[in-house]
Amino acid sequence: MEQKIPTIRVTREEMRKRVALFKEIKGFDGGLPDSRHPSAMRKLYNIIGFQPPEKNDGGLPIVSPVGDQAAEHAHIKISEGFNLGFCETTPGKGPMMHNHDTNETFMPMTGKWRCSWELDGQVEAFDLEPFDVISFPAGVQRRFENVTFEEPEKTHWLLFVIGGNVPQAEFSPEAHARLREEGFLTAEGKY
């Protein structure tokens, strides 16, 4: 019987470029508009993909979902229709409301995480525990937050998968206004 999907052969050396050993991954804590805000401090780990999007002129800044720093340091540098990363942070921390141009799916690896979204001026949320999954469609203003408050000093891990080859993120107008008011963002959108 003839195969319909072409078979390729990959050497161990070539395959090693597609391996991200946990002990080798490096996280980054900057490169997003809210990175320095006390409520949003976190480390983002770019495991697969997340190439930096092209910069836009005018309007709210378009950024990589993992920020400029992590976007430049993918552990597995491929563009095959999806991106995968981790967030590590302490309780009470997570990004401000933001949006993506593609799907974003979350799965807590440790701890409890609140995944929220906006609906008609209200915020809805689900609290997820390890291995629970939520998948946000493109265009939904969303955020996530570590809510493992019974372990105040311990960091926890959230896995995220975002569709596309060069996904884009945009923080909500309200998040930008708050960052400007509190001195974390200039009037020109510099952070």
PyRosetta script that sets phi, psi and omega in degrees:
from pyrosetta import init, pose_from_sequence

init()
pose = pose_from_sequence("MEQKIPTIRVTREEMRKRVALFKEIKGFDGGLPDSRHPSAMRKLYNIIGFQPPEKNDGGLPIVSPVGDQAAEHAHIKISEGFNLGFCETTPGKGPMMHNHDTNETFMPMTGKWRCSWELDGQVEAFDLEPFDVISFPAGVQRRFENVTFEEPEKTHWLLFVIGGNVPQAEFSPEAHARLREEGFLTAEGKY")
pose.set_psi(1, 134.2)
pose.set_omega(1, -178.7)
pose.set_phi(2, -81.1)
pose.set_psi(2, 134.3)
pose.set_omega(2, 177.0)
pose.set_phi(3, -76.3)
pose.set_psi(3, 141.1)
pose.set_omega(3, 178.2)
pose.set_phi(4, -92.2)
pose.set_psi(4, -24.1)
pose.set_omega(4, 178.2)
pose.set_phi(5, -100.6)
pose.set_psi(5, 121.4)
pose.set_omega(5, -179.4)
pose.set_phi(6, -60.3)
pose.set_psi(6, 140.6)
pose.set_omega(6, 177.1)
pose.set_phi(7, -98.3)
pose.set_psi(7, 136.1)
pose.set_omega(7, 175.5)
pose.set_phi(8, -119.4)
pose.set_psi(8, 162.7)
pose.set_omega(8, 176.9)
pose.set_phi(9, -114.9)
pose.set_psi(9, 132.2)
pose.set_omega(9, -177.2)
pose.set_phi(10, -125.2)
pose.set_psi(10, 129.0)
pose.set_omega(10, 178.5)
pose.set_phi(11, -73.6)
pose.set_psi(11, 163.2)
pose.set_omega(11, 176.4)
pose.set_phi(12, -59.4)
pose.set_psi(12, -40.5)
pose.set_omega(12, 178.6)
pose.set_phi(13, -62.2)
pose.set_psi(13, -43.7)
pose.set_omega(13, 177.8)
pose.set_phi(14, -65.8)
pose.set_psi(14, -39.8)
pose.set_omega(14, -179.1)
pose.set_phi(15, -69.2)
pose.set_psi(15, -30.6)
pose.set_omega(15, 179.5)
pose.set_phi(16, -59.9)
pose.set_psi(16, -29.3)
pose.set_omega(16, 177.4)
pose.set_phi(17, -67.9)
pose.set_psi(17, -12.8)
pose.set_omega(17, -179.4)
pose.set_phi(18, -110.7)
pose.set_psi(18, 22.3)
pose.set_omega(18, 178.6)
pose.set_phi(19, -119.5)
pose.set_psi(19, 130.2)
pose.set_omega(19, 175.2)
pose.set_phi(20, -119.6)
pose.set_psi(20, 98.3)
pose.set_omega(20, 177.3)
pose.set_phi(21, -74.6)
pose.set_psi(21, 133.7)
pose.set_omega(21, -175.7)
pose.set_phi(22, -54.4)
pose.set_psi(22, -38.4)
pose.set_omega(22, -178.7)
pose.set_phi(23, -67.4)
pose.set_psi(23, -14.4)
pose.set_omega(23, -178.4)
pose.set_phi(24, -102.8)
pose.set_psi(24, -10.5)
pose.set_omega(24, -174.8)
pose.set_phi(25, -73.5)
pose.set_psi(25, 148.6)
pose.set_omega(25, -179.4)
pose.set_phi(26, -125.7)
pose.set_psi(26, 133.5)
pose.set_omega(26, 178.2)
pose.set_phi(27, -100.6)
pose.set_psi(27, 159.4)
pose.set_omega(27, -179.8)
pose.set_phi(28, -129.4)
pose.set_psi(28, 143.8)
pose.set_omega(28, -175.9)
pose.set_phi(29, -115.8)
pose.set_psi(29, 20.9)
pose.set_omega(29, -178.6)
pose.set_phi(30, -141.5)
pose.set_psi(30, -175.7)
pose.set_omega(30, 174.1)
pose.set_phi(31, 92.9)
pose.set_psi(31, 7.7)
pose.set_omega(31, 175.5)
pose.set_phi(32, -125.1)
pose.set_psi(32, 155.2)
pose.set_omega(32, -178.4)
pose.set_phi(33, -54.5)
pose.set_psi(33, -33.6)
pose.set_omega(33, -176.9)
pose.set_phi(34, -99.2)
pose.set_psi(34, 7.6)
pose.set_omega(34, -172.8)
pose.set_phi(35, -55.7)
pose.set_psi(35, -35.4)
pose.set_omega(35, -177.0)
pose.set_phi(36, -92.5)
pose.set_psi(36, -6.4)
pose.set_omega(36, -179.1)
pose.set_phi(37, -70.2)
pose.set_psi(37, 133.5)
pose.set_omega(37, -176.4)
pose.set_phi(38, -55.6)
pose.set_psi(38, -32.0)
pose.set_omega(38, -178.7)
pose.set_phi(39, -79.5)
pose.set_psi(39, -10.9)
pose.set_omega(39, -172.4)
pose.set_phi(40, -118.9)
pose.set_psi(40, 8.2)
pose.set_omega(40, -176.1)
pose.set_phi(41, -66.6)
pose.set_psi(41, 127.2)
pose.set_omega(41, -176.4)
pose.set_phi(42, -162.8)
pose.set_psi(42, 163.9)
pose.set_omega(42, 171.7)
pose.set_phi(43, -108.9)
pose.set_psi(43, 134.5)
pose.set_omega(43, 177.3)
pose.set_phi(44, -114.4)
pose.set_psi(44, 134.0)
pose.set_omega(44, -178.0)
pose.set_phi(45, -114.0)
pose.set_psi(45, 118.3)
pose.set_omega(45, 179.6)
pose.set_phi(46, -91.0)
pose.set_psi(46, 101.3)
pose.set_omega(46, -177.6)
pose.set_phi(47, -88.3)
pose.set_psi(47, -52.5)
pose.set_omega(47, -178.5)
pose.set_phi(48, -129.7)
pose.set_psi(48, 125.0)
pose.set_omega(48, 170.5)
pose.set_phi(49, 81.2)
pose.set_psi(49, -127.2)
pose.set_omega(49, -177.3)
pose.set_phi(50, 49.3)
pose.set_psi(50, 56.7)
pose.set_omega(50, 173.6)
pose.set_phi(51, -71.7)
pose.set_psi(51, 147.1)
pose.set_omega(51, -178.1)
pose.set_phi(52, -63.5)
pose.set_psi(52, 133.6)
pose.set_omega(52, 175.5)
pose.set_phi(53, -74.1)
pose.set_psi(53, 161.1)
pose.set_omega(53, 175.6)
pose.set_phi(54, -66.5)
pose.set_psi(54, 142.6)
pose.set_omega(54, 178.7)
pose.set_phi(55, -72.8)
pose.set_psi(55, 145.2)
pose.set_omega(55, 178.2)
pose.set_phi(56, -105.5)
pose.set_psi(56, 158.3)
pose.set_omega(56, 175.7)
pose.set_phi(57, -108.1)
pose.set_psi(57, 128.2)
pose.set_omega(57, 178.6)
pose.set_phi(58, 82.0)
pose.set_psi(58, 160.1)
pose.set_omega(58, -179.9)
pose.set_phi(59, 70.9)
pose.set_psi(59, -169.6)
pose.set_omega(59, 177.7)
pose.set_phi(60, -70.7)
pose.set_psi(60, 144.8)
pose.set_omega(60, -178.9)
pose.set_phi(61, -66.7)
pose.set_psi(61, 138.1)
pose.set_omega(61, 173.1)
pose.set_phi(62, -94.1)
pose.set_psi(62, 130.8)
pose.set_omega(62, -176.9)
pose.set_phi(63, -133.0)
pose.set_psi(63, 165.2)
pose.set_omega(63, 170.8)
pose.set_phi(64, -70.4)
pose.set_psi(64, 143.3)
pose.set_omega(64, 177.6)
pose.set_phi(65, -57.6)
pose.set_psi(65, -22.9)
pose.set_omega(65, 179.0)
pose.set_phi(66, -101.9)
pose.set_psi(66, 2.7)
pose.set_omega(66, -179.3)
pose.set_phi(67, 86.7)
pose.set_psi(67, 163.6)
pose.set_omega(67, -176.3)
pose.set_phi(68, -60.3)
pose.set_psi(68, -44.4)
pose.set_omega(68, -175.6)
pose.set_phi(69, -63.4)
pose.set_psi(69, -53.4)
pose.set_omega(69, -178.0)
pose.set_phi(70, -67.6)
pose.set_psi(70, -32.9)
pose.set_omega(70, -179.7)
pose.set_phi(71, -61.2)
pose.set_psi(71, -30.3)
pose.set_omega(71, -179.9)
pose.set_phi(72, -81.6)
pose.set_psi(72, -6.2)
pose.set_omega(72, -173.3)
pose.set_phi(73, -131.2)
pose.set_psi(73, 53.4)
pose.set_omega(73, 176.0)
pose.set_phi(74, -64.6)
pose.set_psi(74, 136.4)
pose.set_omega(74, 176.9)
pose.set_phi(75, -74.1)
pose.set_psi(75, -36.1)
pose.set_omega(75, 174.8)
pose.set_phi(76, -120.4)
pose.set_psi(76, 107.4)
pose.set_omega(76, -172.2)
pose.set_phi(77, -89.7)
pose.set_psi(77, 83.8)
pose.set_omega(77, 176.7)
pose.set_phi(78, -132.7)
pose.set_psi(78, 158.1)
pose.set_omega(78, 172.3)
pose.set_phi(79, -129.2)
pose.set_psi(79, 91.8)
pose.set_omega(79, -174.8)
pose.set_phi(80, -130.0)
pose.set_psi(80, 30.8)
pose.set_omega(80, 172.4)
pose.set_phi(81, 96.6)
pose.set_psi(81, -2.2)
pose.set_omega(81, 176.8)
pose.set_phi(82, -154.3)
pose.set_psi(82, 162.5)
pose.set_omega(82, 179.2)
pose.set_phi(83, -134.2)
pose.set_psi(83, 146.7)
pose.set_omega(83, -177.4)
pose.set_phi(84, -136.7)
pose.set_psi(84, 136.6)
pose.set_omega(84, 179.0)
pose.set_phi(85, -154.5)
pose.set_psi(85, 178.7)
pose.set_omega(85, 177.1)
pose.set_phi(86, -126.5)
pose.set_psi(86, 151.5)
pose.set_omega(86, 167.6)
pose.set_phi(87, -117.5)
pose.set_psi(87, 136.3)
pose.set_omega(87, 175.8)
pose.set_phi(88, -126.4)
pose.set_psi(88, 126.1)
pose.set_omega(88, 178.8)
pose.set_phi(89, -161.7)
pose.set_psi(89, 169.0)
pose.set_omega(89, 178.0)
pose.set_phi(90, -89.1)
pose.set_psi(90, 167.1)
pose.set_omega(90, -179.9)
pose.set_phi(91, -58.5)
pose.set_psi(91, 144.4)
pose.set_omega(91, 179.8)
pose.set_phi(92, 86.7)
pose.set_psi(92, -0.5)
pose.set_omega(92, -176.5)
pose.set_phi(93, -114.9)
pose.set_psi(93, 149.7)
pose.set_omega(93, 177.4)
pose.set_phi(94, 169.7)
pose.set_psi(94, 167.2)
pose.set_omega(94, -177.6)
pose.set_phi(95, -68.1)
pose.set_psi(95, 161.5)
pose.set_omega(95, 172.9)
pose.set_phi(96, -75.7)
pose.set_psi(96, 169.8)
pose.set_omega(96, 179.9)
pose.set_phi(97, -55.0)
pose.set_psi(97, 133.3)
pose.set_omega(97, 179.6)
pose.set_phi(98, -150.9)
pose.set_psi(98, 175.7)
pose.set_omega(98, -174.5)
pose.set_phi(99, -135.9)
pose.set_psi(99, 155.5)
pose.set_omega(99, 174.4)
pose.set_phi(100, -128.0)
pose.set_psi(100, 156.1)
pose.set_omega(100, 176.6)
pose.set_phi(101, -86.5)
pose.set_psi(101, 1.4)
pose.set_omega(101, 178.5)
pose.set_phi(102, -140.9)
pose.set_psi(102, 176.2)
pose.set_omega(102, 177.0)
pose.set_phi(103, -62.4)
pose.set_psi(103, 146.2)
pose.set_omega(103, 172.0)
pose.set_phi(104, -133.6)
pose.set_psi(104, 127.6)
pose.set_omega(104, -177.7)
pose.set_phi(105, -120.4)
pose.set_psi(105, 135.0)
pose.set_omega(105, -178.7)
pose.set_phi(106, -117.1)
pose.set_psi(106, 145.4)
pose.set_omega(106, 170.7)
pose.set_phi(107, -145.1)
pose.set_psi(107, 111.9)
pose.set_omega(107, 175.3)
pose.set_phi(108, -61.4)
pose.set_psi(108, 136.6)
pose.set_omega(108, 174.3)
pose.set_phi(109, -96.7)
pose.set_psi(109, -36.7)
pose.set_omega(109, 176.0)
pose.set_phi(110, -140.5)
pose.set_psi(110, 156.6)
pose.set_omega(110, 176.0)
pose.set_phi(111, 73.5)
pose.set_psi(111, -170.6)
pose.set_omega(111, 178.4)
pose.set_phi(112, -118.6)
pose.set_psi(112, 136.1)
pose.set_omega(112, -176.2)
pose.set_phi(113, -128.8)
pose.set_psi(113, 135.9)
pose.set_omega(113, 175.5)
pose.set_phi(114, -97.2)
pose.set_psi(114, 124.0)
pose.set_omega(114, 177.5)
pose.set_phi(115, -111.0)
pose.set_psi(115, 115.9)
pose.set_omega(115, -171.4)
pose.set_phi(116, -117.9)
pose.set_psi(116, 157.0)
pose.set_omega(116, 174.9)
pose.set_phi(117, -149.8)
pose.set_psi(117, 160.4)
pose.set_omega(117, -179.9)
pose.set_phi(118, -93.9)
pose.set_psi(118, 139.9)
pose.set_omega(118, 176.9)
pose.set_phi(119, -144.7)
pose.set_psi(119, 108.7)
pose.set_omega(119, 176.1)
pose.set_phi(120, 52.0)
pose.set_psi(120, 47.6)
pose.set_omega(120, 177.2)
pose.set_phi(121, 80.9)
pose.set_psi(121, -1.9)
pose.set_omega(121, 177.6)
pose.set_phi(122, -110.4)
pose.set_psi(122, 158.9)
pose.set_omega(122, 175.9)
pose.set_phi(123, -109.9)
pose.set_psi(123, 124.1)
pose.set_omega(123, 174.9)
pose.set_phi(124, -103.3)
pose.set_psi(124, 157.9)
pose.set_omega(124, -179.0)
pose.set_phi(125, -158.9)
pose.set_psi(125, 154.3)
pose.set_omega(125, 167.1)
pose.set_phi(126, -124.1)
pose.set_psi(126, 138.2)
pose.set_omega(126, 172.1)
pose.set_phi(127, -95.3)
pose.set_psi(127, 124.9)
pose.set_omega(127, -176.8)
pose.set_phi(128, -113.0)
pose.set_psi(128, 145.2)
pose.set_omega(128, 175.6)
pose.set_phi(129, -111.1)
pose.set_psi(129, 173.4)
pose.set_omega(129, -176.5)
pose.set_phi(130, -48.5)
pose.set_psi(130, 131.3)
pose.set_omega(130, 175.6)
pose.set_phi(131, 75.6)
pose.set_psi(131, 2.2)
pose.set_omega(131, 167.4)
pose.set_phi(132, -73.5)
pose.set_psi(132, 157.8)
pose.set_omega(132, -176.8)
pose.set_phi(133, -136.8)
pose.set_psi(133, 140.8)
pose.set_omega(133, 170.3)
pose.set_phi(134, -133.1)
pose.set_psi(134, 143.0)
pose.set_omega(134, -177.1)
pose.set_phi(135, -129.6)
pose.set_psi(135, 112.9)
pose.set_omega(135, -179.5)
pose.set_phi(136, -91.2)
pose.set_psi(136, 133.1)
pose.set_omega(136, 174.9)
pose.set_phi(137, -74.5)
pose.set_psi(137, 161.9)
pose.set_omega(137, 175.4)
pose.set_phi(138, -56.5)
pose.set_psi(138, 143.3)
pose.set_omega(138, 174.2)
pose.set_phi(139, 92.5)
pose.set_psi(139, -7.7)
pose.set_omega(139, -179.8)
pose.set_phi(140, -89.6)
pose.set_psi(140, 126.4)
pose.set_omega(140, 173.3)
pose.set_phi(141, -68.4)
pose.set_psi(141, 124.0)
pose.set_omega(141, -175.4)
pose.set_phi(142, -143.5)
pose.set_psi(142, 166.0)
pose.set_omega(142, 172.6)
pose.set_phi(143, -157.2)
pose.set_psi(143, 167.6)
pose.set_omega(143, 174.7)
pose.set_phi(144, -136.8)
pose.set_psi(144, 155.3)
pose.set_omega(144, -177.3)
pose.set_phi(145, -150.2)
pose.set_psi(145, 136.0)
pose.set_omega(145, 173.0)
pose.set_phi(146, -71.1)
pose.set_psi(146, 120.0)
pose.set_omega(146, -179.5)
pose.set_phi(147, -118.3)
pose.set_psi(147, 31.9)
pose.set_omega(147, 177.7)
pose.set_phi(148, -86.0)
pose.set_psi(148, 64.0)
pose.set_omega(148, -171.6)
pose.set_phi(149, -67.1)
pose.set_psi(149, -20.7)
pose.set_omega(149, 178.6)
pose.set_phi(150, -72.8)
pose.set_psi(150, -7.5)
pose.set_omega(150, 176.1)
pose.set_phi(151, -127.0)
pose.set_psi(151, 69.8)
pose.set_omega(151, -168.6)
pose.set_phi(152, -62.1)
pose.set_psi(152, -25.0)
pose.set_omega(152, -177.1)
pose.set_phi(153, -100.1)
pose.set_psi(153, -7.6)
pose.set_omega(153, -173.5)
pose.set_phi(154, -92.6)
pose.set_psi(154, 134.0)
pose.set_omega(154, 173.7)
pose.set_phi(155, -82.2)
pose.set_psi(155, 151.4)
pose.set_omega(155, 176.0)
pose.set_phi(156, -130.0)
pose.set_psi(156, 164.9)
pose.set_omega(156, -171.0)
pose.set_phi(157, -118.3)
pose.set_psi(157, 136.6)
pose.set_omega(157, 176.6)
pose.set_phi(158, -126.1)
pose.set_psi(158, 128.6)
pose.set_omega(158, 174.9)
pose.set_phi(159, -89.7)
pose.set_psi(159, 138.4)
pose.set_omega(159, 173.6)
pose.set_phi(160, -134.4)
pose.set_psi(160, 143.1)
pose.set_omega(160, 176.9)
pose.set_phi(161, -124.7)
pose.set_psi(161, 128.9)
pose.set_omega(161, -179.5)
pose.set_phi(162, -125.2)
pose.set_psi(162, 130.8)
pose.set_omega(162, -178.1)
pose.set_phi(163, -68.9)
pose.set_psi(163, 165.7)
pose.set_omega(163, 175.1)
pose.set_phi(164, 93.0)
pose.set_psi(164, 173.6)
pose.set_omega(164, 178.6)
pose.set_phi(165, -95.6)
pose.set_psi(165, -35.3)
pose.set_omega(165, 177.8)
pose.set_phi(166, -135.7)
pose.set_psi(166, 73.1)
pose.set_omega(166, -176.9)
pose.set_phi(167, -65.9)
pose.set_psi(167, 153.1)
pose.set_omega(167, -179.3)
pose.set_phi(168, -121.7)
pose.set_psi(168, 147.6)
pose.set_omega(168, 176.3)
pose.set_phi(169, -124.9)
pose.set_psi(169, 150.6)
pose.set_omega(169, 177.6)
pose.set_phi(170, -143.3)
pose.set_psi(170, 123.9)
pose.set_omega(170, 178.9)
pose.set_phi(171, -74.9)
pose.set_psi(171, 149.7)
pose.set_omega(171, -175.5)
pose.set_phi(172, -64.7)
pose.set_psi(172, 156.0)
pose.set_omega(172, 176.0)
pose.set_phi(173, -56.4)
pose.set_psi(173, -36.7)
pose.set_omega(173, 179.4)
pose.set_phi(174, -65.9)
pose.set_psi(174, -39.8)
pose.set_omega(174, 177.6)
pose.set_phi(175, -64.2)
pose.set_psi(175, -42.8)
pose.set_omega(175, 178.1)
pose.set_phi(176, -62.8)
pose.set_psi(176, -42.7)
pose.set_omega(176, -180.0)
pose.set_phi(177, -62.4)
pose.set_psi(177, -43.8)
pose.set_omega(177, 179.4)
pose.set_phi(178, -63.8)
pose.set_psi(178, -42.9)
pose.set_omega(178, 179.1)
pose.set_phi(179, -63.0)
pose.set_psi(179, -39.1)
pose.set_omega(179, 177.1)
pose.set_phi(180, -66.5)
pose.set_psi(180, -46.7)
pose.set_omega(180, -179.2)
pose.set_phi(181, -59.3)
pose.set_psi(181, -35.7)
pose.set_omega(181, -176.1)
pose.set_phi(182, -94.4)
pose.set_psi(182, 5.5)
pose.set_omega(182, 174.2)
pose.set_phi(183, 81.7)
pose.set_psi(183, 16.8)
pose.set_omega(183, 179.5)
pose.set_phi(184, -96.3)
pose.set_psi(184, -6.5)
pose.set_omega(184, -176.8)
pose.set_phi(185, -145.9)
pose.set_psi(185, 133.9)
pose.set_omega(185, 178.5)
pose.set_phi(186, -78.8)
pose.set_psi(186, 166.7)
pose.set_omega(186, 177.1)
pose.set_phi(187, -59.5)
pose.set_psi(187, -27.5)
pose.set_omega(187, 180.0)
pose.set_phi(188, -84.3)
pose.set_psi(188, -0.3)
pose.set_omega(188, 179.2)
pose.set_phi(189, 87.6)
pose.set_psi(189, 13.8)
pose.set_omega(189, 177.6)
pose.set_phi(190, -84.2)
pose.set_psi(190, 139.0)
pose.set_omega(190, 179.5)
pose.set_phi(191, -126.6)
pose.dump_pdb("model.pdb")
